[in-house]
């Protein structure tokens, strides 16, 4: 297993938080378990984030275990980690960047109703990372899902979807998620907090309902 000594961090001395910046090229092969807290120069820091591209293309990683302190997972954080066959993510996650878990091993996902999910033993549906069947016209996001992760600005996993049902647990929709999809109506759930850039751009929807709970909407 990869010890945190094989990781590089950035530190916020005022907030006493740390973010994973990189994993060393000499890291041993195995499950990457991110610690909740680390000690640096005699100070204790809480690990709250995985930065953009932090573990990009690190094929030494075979599994990922993230602690409950992680709230932010950056763009392409684990993109191209092709040997990852298991992922455990806490309910505490609030934001996940585009391509964060793109091109990991398909065995890592829980498949339900054509959705590709990542979560943990208590909630398998925390992150929706894609649609296994891109020809379906109706899609229901599983209850328990907190965040829908965008893939890229050139690929839409939901291109044929005309009707979608969102759960009450959803707090975030990532960048590009429904870009150029076929959605005819967009009815977002109360409790949703953030909508990423170009999340619904190009949709033919004639009806859009945005709840008062939304605090952030990305460009376009």
N, C-alpha and C positions, 0 to 999 in steps of 0.2 A: 504494500500500500504506500501511496505517496505521502510522506510526512510534510508538515507545513514548513519544515526547514528547506524544502525544495521549492517553496513559493516565494515570490517577491511581493512586497506590499507598499502601498502609499499610506501615509498616516496623517490624520487630522488631529493635531495636538490639542486644539481647543475642545473639540467634541469628544476626543478620546475614542475615535473610530478608525478603522482600517479598511482598505479595499484591496482585493487581490489584483495585482498588476500583471503578473506573469508567472509561468511555471518554468523552471530552469530546464535547459535542453538535456541535462544529465539526469533528470528525474527518473526514478525507477518505474517500471511498468506496474500498474495495479489500479485499485480504486482510489480516487482522489477524495479524501474526506477533509472538507474545509472546517477549521476550528471555529468555535464561537468567539473565543478570546485568544489574544497572543500577547506576549510580553516583549517590549522593546525598550532598551535603555532604562530598565527598572519600572516602566509604566505599563499598565494593563490597557489594551485597546480592544474594543468590540468590533468584530468583523461584520460589516453590514453590506458590502457590495462586491460584485465581480465586475471589473472594468471591461470596456470594449476590447474585444480581441485578446482577452487575458490568456485564454487557453486555446487559441485558434490553431488548428491542425496539430494538436498534441496527441499523436496516436498512441503514446504510452499510457494514456488514461483509458481504463476499461470500465470504470463506473464512477458515478458522481454522487456524493452525499453532501448536501448543503444544510447548514444549521438553521435554527429558527430565527437567528439574528439577521440573516440575509434578507434585505428588502428590495435590492436592485441588482439586476443581471443585465449587463451591457450588450450592445450590438455585437453579434458574432462571437460572444464570449466562449462558446464551446463548439463553434462551427467547424466542420471537417474533422471532428474527433471521431473518426470512423469506427474505432474499436469499442466505443462506449455501448454497453449492452444493458445498463441499469442506471436509473437516475432517481434520486430521492430529494424532493423539494418540499420546503415547509409552507404552510398556509400563510406565513408572514410576508411572502413576496408581494410587492406592490407594482413593480415595473419590470418588463422584460423587453430588451431591444430586438430589433429585426434580426433574423438569422441566428439567434442565440443558440439554438440547438439544431441547426440545419445540418444534414448529412452525418448524423450519428447513426448507429446501427438500428435497424427497424425493430429489433428485439426489445429495445428500451421503452417502446411505447405501449400503452394500453389502448386497444382499439375498441371503440364503442360507438355504434351508430355511424360508422364511417369516419368518426373523429379520431385523431391521433393525439393522445393525452400523456402528460407527465405529471406525477404527483408523489404520493407516499402511501404507506400501508393503510392509513386512516382515510385518505382522500386521494383516489387515483386520478382525479380529473382537474387538478389545480390549473394546469396550463393546457390549452388547446393549441397544438403545433401544426395542424394541417388537416386536410380532408383526403382520406384514402381513395375515394372514388370521385374524381373531378367531373363526372357526368351527371351526378344527382342534382335534382332541381329543388329539393327540400332538405333542410338540415336542422337538427335540434342540438344545441349545445347542452351538454350534460349539466345537471344541477351539481353545484360544488365547484364548477370552473370559475376561477378568479380573473384569468387573463388570457386573451387570444393573441398569440404571437405572430407577428408579420414575417413573411419569408423574404421578399425582395420587391423592388419596384418593377420587375419584369415578369414575375410569375404570380398568378392568382390561383390558389387552391380551391377557390369557391366560384370560379368563373361561370358555371352553369346554374348556380343556386339562385332561385327566384324568391323563395320564402325561407326565412330563418327564424328560429325561436331562441331567445336568449334567457339564461337562468337569472334568478334574483341575486345570485352570489357574485355576478360579474362586476369587477371594479375597473377593468381596463381593456381597451382594444388597441392593439399595436399598430405601428406604421404599415401602410399598404395592404392591410388584411383583406379588404373587400374591393380593392382597386379593380375597376373594370369588370366587376361581377354583374350578374343579371338581376340583382335584387329589385323587386317591384315596390316593396314597402320596407321602411326602416323604423322599427319600434324598439327603442333602447330601454333597458330596465332601470327602474329607480334604484339608486345605489351606485350606478356607474359613475366613475370619477374622471377618467381620462380617455380621450380618443386621439389616436396617433395621426401623424401627417399622412395625407392622401388615403386615409383609411377607407373612404367610400367614394373616392373620385371616380367618375366615369360610370357610376351606377345609374340605371334608368328610373330609379324610384320616383314616384309621384307623391308619396307621402312619407314625411320624416318626423319622428317624434323623439325629442331629446329631453331627458328628465332634468329637473332642477339641481340634481346632485352633481352634475358634470361641472368640474372645475377647470379642465384644460382641454382644448381642442387644437390639434396640430394644423399646420398650414395646408391649404388646398383641400 
